[in-house]
Amino acid sequence: MSLEIDHVVFCVHDVDLAGVHLAHQYGFVSHPGGRHPDHGTANRIVPLGESYLELVAVVDTAEAAQSLFGTWVREHASDPPTAHAVCLRTNDLDEVCARLGLHPVAMTRETPHGVTLRWRLAGLEQALQDQVPFFVEWDIPGDAHPGRMKPGNRARIDELVLTGDVDRLQAWTAGAQGVIVEAGEPGIDWVGFAAG
C-alpha cells in the first residue's frame, strides 16, 4: 500500500473569485471542476501534476444544508483561500479502511467536458470533524486525474505540515510521502510548493 498527497481542499465563498486570487497572487492556473451531487457544492481545480488544489464552494444552500460536507464547506469558507483539509491517495483503500475502521463510499462527478470521474472515498466524516486526512482511491485512467488537467502548473506540492495529536496523525498518515506531523492545534499548518 502507498499513501501520498492527492489534493488539498480550500473552502471558499466563490470558486471563480478564488481562482482569480490564486492566479494573481501565485501564478496558479485553475480550471472549472464540476458539481458534487447531493452536497450542494462545486469545485475548481488547480492542477499540480500528481496532486492538485481543490477550491470548493456552496452553490446550492438548500442542498448543502442537508449534507455534512456542504455544511462544513459553508462554515469554513474564507477569503483569501485557506487550506482546510488534505486527501491522501492510496492504491489499497480497503487496507486503509481495515486499519482505521473506516467504510469506503463510491462517488462520481461529471466534468464540464462530460467525462465521468469515479473514485472511492473514506474517512471524510472524521476529517471534517477531527481535522485528520481523508483517503481516495481513483478508478480512472491516469491521464484523467484532476492534477493532470491542461494547461497545468509547473509547481508541485513539496510537503504539507499537519498539526494536532501526533500519535493519531502518525497512525492516520502511516508515513505518507511529503506529510509532516507536529504537535499543535488541529489543522494544516502550511503547504509548501516546489518549482517543477
C-alpha positions as CSV (number, residue, x, y, z in Angstrom):
1,M,0.0,0.0,0.0
2,S,1.2,3.5,-0.8
3,L,0.0,6.8,0.5
4,E,0.7,10.2,-1.0
5,I,-0.9,13.6,-1.1
6,D,-3.7,13.6,-3.7
7,H,-5.2,17.1,-3.0
8,V,-5.7,19.9,-0.6
9,V,-9.1,21.3,0.0
10,F,-9.7,25.1,0.2
11,C,-13.2,26.2,1.3
12,V,-14.1,29.5,-0.4
13,H,-17.1,31.7,-0.9
14,D,-16.8,31.8,-4.7
15,V,-14.6,29.3,-6.7
16,D,-14.1,31.7,-9.6
17,L,-13.0,34.6,-7.5
18,A,-10.7,32.3,-5.5
19,G,-9.2,31.1,-8.8
20,V,-8.5,34.7,-9.8
21,H,-6.9,35.4,-6.5
22,L,-4.5,32.3,-6.8
23,A,-3.7,33.4,-10.4
24,H,-2.8,36.9,-9.3
25,Q,-1.1,36.0,-6.0
26,Y,0.8,32.9,-7.0
27,G,0.5,32.5,-10.8
28,F,-1.6,29.3,-10.5
29,V,-3.7,28.3,-13.4
30,S,-7.1,26.8,-12.4
31,H,-10.0,25.1,-14.2
32,P,-13.7,24.6,-13.6
33,G,-14.2,21.2,-11.9
34,G,-17.9,20.3,-11.5
35,R,-20.8,19.8,-9.1
36,H,-20.8,17.4,-6.2
37,P,-24.2,15.7,-6.4
38,D,-26.2,15.7,-3.2
39,H,-23.8,18.1,-1.4
40,G,-24.7,21.5,-2.9
41,T,-21.1,22.2,-3.7
42,A,-18.9,22.8,-6.8
43,N,-15.2,23.0,-7.2
44,R,-12.4,24.5,-9.2
45,I,-9.1,22.6,-9.8
46,V,-5.5,23.9,-9.6
47,P,-3.6,21.0,-11.4
48,L,-0.2,20.2,-10.0
49,G,0.7,17.0,-11.8
50,E,0.3,14.1,-9.3
51,S,-1.7,16.3,-7.0
52,Y,-4.0,19.3,-7.1
53,L,-5.6,22.1,-5.0
54,E,-9.4,21.9,-4.8
55,L,-11.3,25.2,-4.4
56,V,-14.8,24.3,-3.2
57,A,-17.8,26.5,-2.5
58,V,-21.5,26.1,-1.8
59,V,-23.6,26.7,-4.9
60,D,-27.0,25.4,-3.6
61,T,-27.6,26.4,0.0
62,A,-30.7,24.2,0.5
63,E,-28.9,21.1,-0.8
64,A,-25.7,21.9,1.2
65,A,-27.7,22.2,4.4
66,Q,-28.7,18.5,4.0
67,S,-25.1,17.4,3.6
68,L,-22.3,17.2,6.2
69,F,-19.8,18.1,3.5
70,G,-21.9,21.0,2.2
71,T,-22.4,22.4,5.7
72,W,-18.7,22.1,6.5
73,V,-17.8,24.0,3.3
74,R,-20.2,26.8,4.1
75,E,-18.9,27.1,7.7
76,H,-15.3,27.1,6.7
77,A,-15.4,29.3,3.6
78,S,-12.8,32.0,3.7
79,D,-11.2,34.7,1.5
80,P,-8.4,34.6,0.7
81,P,-8.3,30.8,0.3
82,T,-7.0,28.8,3.3
83,A,-6.2,25.1,3.4
84,H,-8.8,23.2,5.3
85,A,-8.3,19.5,4.6
86,V,-6.0,17.1,2.9
87,C,-6.8,13.9,1.0
88,L,-4.2,11.1,0.7
89,R,-4.3,8.9,-2.4
90,T,-3.9,5.1,-1.9
91,N,-3.8,2.1,-4.2
92,D,-5.4,-0.1,-1.5
93,L,-8.3,1.7,0.2
94,D,-9.7,-1.5,1.6
95,E,-6.5,-1.9,3.6
96,V,-6.7,1.7,4.9
97,C,-10.3,1.1,5.9
98,A,-9.5,-2.1,7.7
99,R,-6.6,-0.5,9.6
100,L,-8.6,2.6,10.7
101,G,-12.1,1.2,11.0
102,L,-13.4,3.2,8.1
103,H,-16.1,2.4,5.4
104,P,-15.5,3.3,1.7
105,V,-18.1,5.3,-0.3
106,A,-18.3,5.2,-4.1
107,M,-18.5,8.7,-5.6
108,T,-18.7,10.3,-9.1
109,R,-18.5,13.7,-10.6
110,E,-19.2,15.0,-14.1
111,T,-16.6,17.3,-15.6
112,P,-17.5,20.3,-17.7
113,H,-16.4,18.2,-20.7
114,G,-18.8,15.4,-20.0
115,V,-16.3,13.0,-18.5
116,T,-17.4,11.0,-15.5
117,L,-14.8,10.7,-12.8
118,R,-15.2,7.8,-10.4
119,W,-13.5,7.2,-7.1
120,R,-13.9,5.7,-3.6
121,L,-13.5,7.8,-0.6
122,A,-13.1,7.0,3.1
123,G,-12.6,9.0,6.3
124,L,-14.3,12.2,5.1
125,E,-16.5,12.5,8.2
126,Q,-13.6,12.0,10.5
127,A,-11.6,14.6,8.5
128,L,-14.3,17.2,8.7
129,Q,-14.8,16.7,12.5
130,D,-11.3,15.9,13.7
131,Q,-9.0,17.5,11.1
132,V,-7.2,14.3,10.1
133,P,-6.6,13.4,6.4
134,F,-9.2,11.5,4.4
135,F,-8.5,9.0,1.7
136,V,-9.2,8.4,-2.0
137,E,-8.7,5.5,-4.5
138,W,-9.3,6.6,-8.1
139,D,-11.0,4.4,-10.7
140,I,-9.9,6.4,-13.7
141,P,-7.2,6.3,-16.4
142,G,-4.1,8.1,-15.1
143,D,-4.4,11.0,-17.5
144,A,-7.9,11.7,-16.2
145,H,-6.6,12.6,-12.7
146,P,-7.6,16.2,-11.9
147,G,-3.9,17.1,-11.3
148,R,-3.2,16.4,-14.9
149,M,-5.7,18.9,-16.4
150,K,-4.1,21.1,-19.2
151,P,-2.8,23.6,-19.0
152,G,-1.2,22.8,-15.7
153,N,1.2,24.5,-13.3
154,R,4.9,23.9,-13.0
155,A,4.8,23.9,-9.2
156,R,4.1,20.7,-7.2
157,I,3.3,20.1,-3.6
158,D,6.6,19.5,-1.9
159,E,5.4,19.0,1.7
160,L,2.5,19.5,3.9
161,V,2.6,20.1,7.7
162,L,-0.3,18.7,9.8
163,T,-0.7,19.7,13.4
164,G,-2.7,18.0,16.2
165,D,-2.3,14.8,18.2
166,V,1.0,13.5,16.8
167,D,0.3,9.8,17.7
168,R,-3.1,9.9,16.0
169,L,-1.8,11.8,13.0
170,Q,1.1,9.3,12.6
171,A,-1.3,6.4,12.7
172,W,-3.6,8.1,10.2
173,T,-0.9,9.2,7.7
174,A,1.2,6.0,8.0
175,G,4.3,7.7,6.7
176,A,2.6,9.3,3.7
177,Q,5.2,10.8,1.3
178,G,5.6,14.6,1.8
179,V,3.4,14.8,5.0
180,I,5.0,16.0,8.3
181,V,3.1,15.9,11.6
182,E,3.7,18.1,14.5
183,A,2.0,18.8,17.9
184,G,-0.3,21.8,17.9
185,E,-3.8,23.0,17.3
186,P,-5.5,20.5,14.9
187,G,-5.2,21.7,11.3
188,I,-3.0,22.3,8.3
189,D,-0.1,24.5,9.4
190,W,1.3,25.1,5.9
191,V,1.6,23.7,2.4
192,G,5.0,24.0,0.7
193,F,5.5,24.1,-3.0
194,A,8.5,23.4,-5.2
195,A,9.0,24.5,-8.8
196,G,8.6,21.7,-11.3
